[in-house]
Amino acid sequence: MPRRTGEAGAAAPTAGRDGRRSSSTAPDGGRDEDATGPGTRTRYPRFRLGDSRSADAAPPPSPSARFPDAAPTVGRDAPRGGGAAQAPSRRPGAPAQTPTETTARLRPIPATPEAETAAGTDVPAPRAAVPPSGPAAPRTPDPALSWSTPHDPRPLVSFGEPEGYDGLARPRPLGGRPRPQAVAAAVCLVLGVGLLTGAVTGSWLAGDSGDDGARSAYTEAGDLWHSVPVDQLFPPTLLGKGAGPGGADRTWTRVAVAPDGDCAGAFDRLLAKALDPVGCSRLLRATYTDATQSYVTTVGLLFTKADAAAMTALADRFEKQGLGRREDLMPLPYTAKDTVAAGFGAPQRASWTVSVLTDAPVVVYAVSGWADGRTVDEPEPAEEAVESGAASAPAQAGLGHEAKGLADRVERALRKNIGTPTEHPS
């Protein structure tokens, strides 16, 4: 008679670890191991010696909370109460979430390893360029990057005007009101540059420098004896305002002009020797008389051959050695027949003066005497005869003023033909 399931001696199938089912014989009593109820006791499988499948047929132990078989999870997806992991909650109707990395980055990183890495390595694979769809568009430059764009899209930035402080600690814009010192300095600088530029331009237009101009005037003065009319060198009438004794006015009239020539016989031997270092180019002479025709005076212009250095040396010698005051170096007069100066000779010389110029190759001299032909025993230099308190006969007659006054006027006429005078005659 066949046995019922659950009876004693019936074999109960069991599942082993390898997935195969095995049967075992129930113990005596005829109760199934799965039977429950009062008075039911737990049945355990029966092990037979020599049966190798008995160990494999035993079910695995149930996992415990202390030693779980599954790996623990952390976070919002962790199982509650030690149970299985739960899927994150989402609102109804929302699409299913795709596995992506939620780390805060500039772009999402897909979880597909093939799109992120190349050939199983950690190096990201380069992204393939996606060709644009449709016909290729012509490549044109961006107008915003062009210098000729009419509207510059770049923002315009302006800065505020800096501020300073005045003397009363009040704020004011820098550079608003320049200081008076700065304005005065700028004006002086402009004027100085203008004057300097004008001087340089004038010198350039003249064609000569300062030294060349002085040399040209010196050379020009040496040629006046044949380039200037005699009436300009020896005017027919000369006025001497305040030139007489006590500041009295004088008027002189020319009575004779000597022919121009060399210096042979025109000076005494000692005076000719003193003038020999500068040479003699030409000698011009004229004789004047006063308004009363009481006095006669001969004025001479000796044009030398020397340069400015030689003339300066001669002037220093006359000044230091007093050659102009020596009686034996007194010039000779020019005697003219049929004039008031017909009897004016060497014995009638009363006073004289000799002046050596340094800015022109000229020696100016004058000698005076009485027109009646009287002789003079003691001549006196004009520099001494014009002094206050001089008691000699030439000084009392005013012959020193005659010689000096005429020499000064003729020298002035000479300088008028040279240019601006650099020496001022007395």
Secondary structure, DSSP 8 states (H G I E B T S, - for coil): ----TTSTT-EEEEE-TTS-EEEEE--TT---TT--STT---------TT-THHHHTS------SSS-SS----STTS-GGG---------TT------B--S--SS--BS-HHHHBSTTSSSB--------SSS-------GGG-TT-SS--S--------EEE-TTS-EEETTSS--HHHHHHHHHHHHHHHHHHHHHHHHHHHT--HHHHHHHHHHHHHTHHHHS-HHHHS-SEEEETT-SGGG--EEEEEEEEEEEE--TTTS-HHHHHHHGGG--SEEEEEEEEETTS-EEEEEEEEE-S--HHHHHHHHHHHHHHTGGG-GGG-------TTSTTTT--GGG--EEEEEE-SSSSEEEEEEEEETT----SS-EEHHHHTSTT--SHHHHHTHHHHHHHHHHHHHHHHHHTTSS-SS---
